[in-house]
Amino acid sequence: MGSLLLDALSKRYGASTAVERVDLDLRQGEMVALLGPSGCGKTTTLRMVAGFVPPSGGRVVIGGKDVTQAPPHARDTGMVFQSYALFPHMTVGQNVAFGLEMRRVNRADREARAREALRMVRLEGLDDRLPRQLSGGQQQRVALARALVVNPAVFLLDEPLSNLDAKLRGEVRMEIRALQQRLGLTTLIVTHDQEEALTMADRLVVMDRGRVRQVGTAEDLYERPADPFVAGFVGRCNLLEGRLEEQGRFRTASGALLPCAADAAPGGAAVLALRPELVAISPGGPARLRAVTYLGPQTEYHAELDGTPLVAICQTPGPADPLRRLSPGDGVSLSWDASTARLLPATPNDKGA
């Protein structure tokens, strides 16, 4: 087992920069998720670690060894692809043992190790089946077993759950995390699914346009985002442009005066970040309700206060609760603890979510 270090890792395609100087240090046994929108550079970064894409600059170091110029098979990594990439003409056992065969492991040893890998992913007894005879979840576990059987120093996962339905995705997500923790695998996973990243990873790396915006735990990124992009990408967030007019009072671009954290000094342009679940709503008041969306256990309320749109999300009210009778056009009051409304620096081209 080993650690992974990315040192100023970069990738350029002509005049276009896909990845710009990514610095990342994975501790032994840690799972780190690269998270971001399509085209942000996360998959390119993973493929540079695997050796499938040559970097334009920087280094990849695995277990203290610089492997930047090493071919994929010499990097001591195991990779699970988004498409699983199973060989359709090979049995499950042959698929799992393929990497060992390429490493010239003798037949008896590779068959024994393949059976053990299949046992780890709860597919024992299916050695002789073909991939087409398995369910999507089973095929995913074969891909996991094939990556694990070579005892990799670093485990790489490229959107491993994107082809599964929602229910199965949740189950396999828990299985992968439990397996990773039990084996102490240093793991780098690429995903665009926030819930997947928040529930699986020890740390998250939020990327945008090839750059790292913030690295931290799920709690760090959700409760202490570095900028409006991170606040809007990780979870839902009201992002309101304006400026701090006086300590504890934020004036939005449309003119609404809102309470906010009082630890900042009045100044220039800023963005107020407020999570919808922290906004309390009650019937009657100066805000106007624009839409109500029933989401089962939760209800989402879209309102407007002095021209400023605000979203509140709360537990779905019971039949006798006055909130249950609210409808678009009604007046409502919105309130929140001022300390939960965070001021973030206004940065060009950032958009709220």
C-alpha positions, 0 to 999 in steps of 0.5 A: 500500500502507498500514498499518492502525491500530485505535484503541480500536475498540469495538462495542456492541449495546444493553447487550452489548459485542461488541468492547471498545477494541481497539488494534492497529497493523499495519506495512506488509506485515505479516500479523496474525491475529485468533484466538479462539473463536466469538463472541469479536469477531474477525469484528466487528472485521474488518467494522468495518475493512471498513466493513460494521459501524459502530463504537460508538467508536474509529477506523479509520485506513488509510494515515494517513487516518481512514476510520471514517465512510467507506463500504466502497468508499471505504476502499481495502480488498480483502476475501475472504469466508468464503463467497467471495461470487462472483456465480453468473451472472457469469464468472470474469473478470467476477467479478474485474473487478467491483470495477474496474467499480464504480470506473469503470475503463474496460473495456480496463483492467479486463479487462487487470487482471483477467487479470493478477490471475488470472495471479497466482493461477494461473487464467489461461485460465479467464476465461470459466468460471462459478463452478459450473464450478470446484473449491472451491480454484479458487473461493477463488483467484477470490475472492482475485483479485477482492480483489487486482485493486483494488490495496488498501492493506489486504487483509482475509480472513474465515476464507478457508479454512474451506470447503476440505478439510484437504489443500487448506486447507494448499496454499491457505494456503501460496499466500496467504502467498507471494502476500501476502509477494511483493506486500507486502500489509498483511493482517488475517486472521480465523481460529479455526484455530490452525495456520492462524494460527501458520503464516501470520501475523507476529503473532497477536491472541488475543481472548476475549469482545470483548477482546484477551488478548495480541498477539505472534508465534507463539513469544511466545504459545506459549512466553510466554502472558500468562494461562491462556486464551492458554495453553489456546487456543494449542496444547495445555496442561496447566493446573493450578490451585493455588499456589506453596508454595515456590520451585520447588514448586507445590502443585495443588488436589488436593495434588500437589507439582510442580516449576516455574520457580523465578523466582517468589516463593511467594504466592496462587492461580496456574495451572501451565502445562505443554505436553504435549510437554515431559512425559516418560513412562516405565513404572513410577511413582506416576502412574496411566495412564488412557488411551492415544491413538495419533495416528500419528506421536505418541501421547498419554498421559493420566495422573493423579498424586495426583488431578491429571490430566496429559497427555504427548505424545511420538513414537510408540514403536517396536515394541521400546520398553517404552512401546508396551506401556503400557495404562490402569491401568499405573503410570508416571513423569512428568518435565519440566524445571522451567523449562518449567513456567510460573506464570500468574496465576489469572484468573476464568472461565479454563478449561484446554484 
